[in-house]
Amino acid sequence: MHFGRRLDDGSSRWERVRPPGFGRSRVWRSPLRSTWLTSVLGMVLLVALPIVVLTGLLSYAAYGPRFGQAMPAETGWLRLPLFDWPTRPSWLFRLNQGVHVLLGLVLVPVVLAKLWSVIPKLVAWPPVTSPAKALERLSLLLLVGSVLFELVTGVLNVQYYYAFPFSFYTAHYWGAWVFIGSFAVHVALKLPAAVRALRRRGGEDDLAAVRPAAATLSRRGFLATVAGGAALIGLLTAGQTFDGARRTALLSPRYRDAPGPNGFQVNRTAAAAGISAASTGPEWRLRLLGGAEPVELDRARLLALPQRTAELPIACVEGWSTTQRWTGVPLAELARLAGVPDPASAHVRSLETGGAFAAATLHPGQVLDPDALLALRVNGVDLSADHGFPARVIVPALPGVHNTKWVASISFRRR
């Protein structure tokens, strides 16, 4: 079928199948749209989105161990990390994830403004006129779809609202790779035109035909509005990463701390994890595995071992983080007691029987770091039930979900 062929009444087949509004300039008319405006927004995204992508990939490098090590079932078959995530500086993951989430949220108004500015192009009719145009359309479809998918799932994850039936971590990871590929193709196709438009400084361009004569807001005013919206989101979000500014993080579901030494944030409470008082009472024992014989330690014996105190941040993939003073037994000491003083890894299991993060695997650098602890106390008092009593793991620069709470056993693997 030749859609470009004229019919007897003078129309083309493309015109016969055109949806309402597609290809009609008066529907999408605005005095603000121009290639210059689109190019300015595009350049902002060209600089900022690669930072979001890089910090996101580094987050996955921190999130999962290297090839050949066990990973949580929630991650599916993600196998990005090719190196051991470092434990120093201890705030490394806090910085990386704070930048990733904060910048991603700040860019929401910019992405929406960019999509608005190119609506006439998105609904142009006919949609395909040549193979080159088909490639451009396909890359644009993947780009728009993937960036919206990443933004929507990311925002829902920050708000702990999982309205989707799939794993956020797996879907967000693969969505990122779709975005990376389509973004690279789109930049290759559109960057020369964007540079030319910026050099013209807002002169006549290919969107001029859809601009009416008068405007109520200048393009620079429009850009200032977008920048103001982005700055406001940043101000209302950044506090979740800084302890002193917590009350300003009104867009975060964990923007206030409760009073008391155990009053800082948690993602998962003991009740939500199904942890009962009976399971953490006097009968609780920590099992150390991997040596010739299992070793069992009750909490009194753990408290009798040499204790170490360290100020360490705990940071979650949702973007929030906090620094607290933890006291407990170094994991290296527990490895020695288990009979594996130089472990290849440590597999930590929680009393929690379900959930994606009831276990975590630590690489040797994380086990042997002097400040990697099986924490028994925080800020000078015993851990609360919600913070992992009777014992939890805390490791420098480790994502919060892997700092396992309500620890039941640690299995050290020999080299």
N, C-alpha and C positions, 0 to 999 in steps of 0.2 A: 504494500500500500504506500503510495507517495503522498504524504500529508501536505507537501507544499503545492501540489497540483491544484489549479483553479477549477472549481465546479461550474456548472452551467449558469448559476446565479451570481457568479463573480466572486464567491467566497472560497476559502481554502478549507481543506479537511481539518487543519489545525484550528481554524476559527470555529468550526462546527463543534469541536470537543473542548473548547476553552471553558474552564470553570468560571463561575461568576467572580468578577473582580480581577482575575489574572490578566495582565497585559493592559489594563485600563489605568492610565496615568492619573486620572482625576480621583480615583479611589485612594491613591497613596500620595496625593499632593501635599507638599510641605515646603515652606520657604527656607527651611534649615538644611534639608538634605543636599549634599554635594559630594563629589569625589574628594574634595579637600577635607571636609569634615570626617568622612569615612577613613581617610588616610591618617589623620591625626589620631583618631581612636585606635586604628590598626597599629600604629607605631608604638603607642602605649602598651598594647597587648603584646606586640612583638618583643618588647623588652621584659615585661613582667611575667608573661605566661611561661617562658622557659625556666624562670626561677621557681615557679610553682611546680612545674614538672620535675625539675632536678631535686627539690626538697622532698617531693612525693616519692621519687624512686629511692632516695636515701632513707626515707622512712621505712620503706619495705626492706632495704638492706639491714636496718636495725631490727626490723620486726621478725625476720626469719633467719635461722642459722644457715650455714653453708650446705652445699650438696652433701648428701650422705648422712645428714643428721636428722633426727626426728623433728617433725613440725606439727603444730596443732591442726586438727582436722578442719578447722574453720578456714585455713589458708588454701585448702584444696591442693593444687599442684603448682603453687607459686615457687619458683626456684631462681629468683633474681640474684640473691647475694652470692658473690664470688669471693668474699673476704670477711674476716671477723670484724664485726662492729666494735670500735674501740670503747673503752670505759673512761677515757680521759680526752678532753675535760669532762667532768661529771655532768655539766649542763649541756652537753652536745645535742642530745636528743630533744631537750627542752627548747633550745634555740631553733633547731631544724624544724620541729613540728609547729612551734609557735609561728615561725615565718610562713610555713606552708598554709596553715589554716587562716592566719590573719590576712595574708596577701590574697589568698583565694576568695575570702569574703569581701575584701575591699574591691576586688575586680568585678564583683557582680554588677554594679551599676554601669561600669565601662562595657562589659560584654553585652548587656541589654541595650545600651545606647548604640553600640556598633551594629547589632542585629537590626535595630530600628532604622538605622541610617541606610541599610542596604536592602530594605524590604522591596523597593521597586525592582531591584535586580533579582531577588529571590522569586518574585512572582511574574517575571518577564515571560512573555508568550510569543512564539513557541519556546518550550524549554530547551530543546536541542535542535541545533541547525547544522552541526558538523561534529566530526569525531573529537576535535579539540574542545568544543563546547560541551560535549558529553562528559569528557574527563573533568572539566572544570566543575560541572554540575554535580558529578559523583563526589568529588573531593569536598565540595561545599556542603553537600548533604551529610557526609560523614563528619565534617568539621562541626557544623551546627549541632547535629545530633549528639556527638560525643561531648562537646563542651557543656551543653545543657545537662546531659546525663551526669557528668562529673560534678557540676555545680549543685544540682538538685540532690543527688545522693550524698554529697559532702555536707551540705547544709543540714539535711535530715540526720546525718550521723552526729554532727555537732550537737544537735538538739535531742539526741537519743530517741529519735522517732523512726522506727524501722517499719515503714509502711510497705516495703517491698519484700517479696518472698524469697529473695536470694541473698547470698553472703555479700555484705557490703565490701569486705576486703578484697575478695576475688573479683567481683564485678568492677570495683573502682580501679583495680590494677589493670585489667584488660581494657577497660574503657580508656585509660590513660594511653595505652599503646595505639588504639584506634585514633585518638586525638593527635598523638605525636606524628603518625604517618600522614593524616589528612592536613595537619597544620603545615608540615614541611612542603607538601605539594601546593597548598594554597599560597604560601609565601613565595615559592618559586614562580608561580603564575602571576601573582598580583604585585609583588614588590616593585618592579620597574614602573608600573602605572602609578603606584602610590608615591614614589619619589618624584615623578613628573608633576603630579597634582600638588604636592607640597611646594615645589619650586614655583608653580604658578601663583601661589599665595591666594587661592580662592577665586581665580578667574572662571570664565565659562567652562563648563565641562559636560560630560555625557548625561548628567542628571538635570541639566538646565531646563529641559523641556517640561519637567514636572513641577517647576517652581512658580508659584503665583507671584504677583508683583509686590505684595506687601508682606512684612514680617512683624510679629509682635515681640520676638526675641532674636537677638543676633546669634550667630554661630558661636562666637566666643562666650556669650552669655550661657548658651546651651552647654558648652564645655565646662564652664565654671559651675553650673548646676550639677553636672555629673561628678566633677571633682569634689564638690561639697558633700554630695551623698556618699561618695567613697570614703571621705575623711570622717564623716559622722559614724559610718559603720566601723571604721578603724578605732575610733575613740570609745565606742560602746562594746568593743570586743577585746581590745588589747589587755584590759585589766585581768583577764582570766589567766594570763601568763605571768603576771607580776603580783606578788603577794600584797604589796602596799597599795595597789590600785584595784583590789578585787571588787569593791563596791561600784566601780564605774562600768563593769562588764555586764551591762543590763541585757545584752543579747545572748549571754551564756546561761544555760540552765543551772550552773554551779557558781553563781556569781557572788554568793555570800558564804562566809565561814561561820560555823556554829561556835559558841564559846567553849573554852577548855582546851587542854593540850591535844585531845583527839578530835578537835572540831573542824579539821580541814576536810576537803572534798573526798568523796568516794564515788565510784561508778556503780558498784554492786554491793549492796548491803548483805549482812549475814542472813537475814530473813529471805532475801531474794535468791540467795545461793543455796538455801535449804540447810544451813548450818545450825544445828541445835546446841543448846547448852550442854546436853549430855555428851555430845561428841567432842566437845572441847574442855570437858571437866577433868577431874583428877585422874581418870582412866586414860587420858590421851597420852600417846607415845609417838615420838618421832623415830621413824625407821631409816637407818642409813644402810644402803645396799651397795654392792659392788666388790666388797672385800671377801675374804674367805668365809666369814660368817656375818649375818645381819647384826647390826648394833641398834639397840633400842634405848632411847633417852627420854625421861619425863622432863617436865618443865623445870622442876627443882634442880635436876642435874645439869640442865642447860644453863640455868642461872649461876650455877657453881663454877662453870667453865670461865676462862679468861674472856672478859667482855671488851668490846670496842665500841666507841661512840663516833659517829660521823654525821656531818650536816650534808644531806644529799637531796637533790630534787627528785620528785616523782612527776612524770609527765605522761599524759595520755594522748592517743592519736586524735582525740576530739579537740585538742589544742590547749586544754587547761593544764596547769602545772603548779607545783608548790614545793618549797624547800622546808624540810623539817629535820629535827635532830634525832637520829635513830641510834639505838643501843642494842647490841646482840653479839652472837658468836660468829666470827669470820667463817665463811664457807670453806676456806682453805683448812681451817682447824677441823671442821667436820669431815672433810675429805681425808685428813690424816687419821682421824678416829675410825673412819670406815675402812682404813687399810689401803686407800688409793691416794697417796700424797701428790701424785702428778697426773690428775685425771685428763682424759681426752674430752669429756663433757660431763654434765650433770643434768639428770632429768628429774625435775621437781614436780611432785603430784600433790594436789590439794585434797582436803576432805570433801570438797564439792564433787559430787558424782556426775553431774551433767554440765553442760555449757562448753563453749569452745575453748575457754581459757582455764580449764581445771588443771592444766599441766603446762610446763614450759621447759625448753632445753637451753642450757647455758653452755657457751663455748669455754675452753680452758682459761682464756684471759679474764672472762667474767667470774669464773669460780675462784681464781687465785688473786684477784685484785684485793689489796688489803682492806678496802672499805666495802667489799661485797659481804653482806651480813645475812644471817638468819636473825631478823630483828625480833626482839622480845618486848622492847619498850620503845616509846616515842615521846620526845620532849619530857623525859624524866619520869614518866608513869607507864604502867602496863598498857599494851595495845588494847583498844576497845574491840568488841566483837566485829564491828563493821570494818575495822582496819586490820583484821587478820588474826586476832587472838586465837590460839596461844602463841603462834609464831608465823612470821611471813618473811619472804625474801625481799631484800632491797639491794640493788646493784647499781653502781654509777652508770649513767647514760643509757640505762635499759628502758625500753618502752614500758609504761605503767602496767599494761596487761600481762607482762611476763614477770612482774614482781609478785609472784604467786602468794596469795593469802591462804590462811588456815592450812599450813603445810602438813601433810601426812607422812611423806617419805621423800628422800633424796637418793637417787641411784647414780653412783659415780661410775663412769665407764673408763676402763683402763686403756692406755694408749697401745 
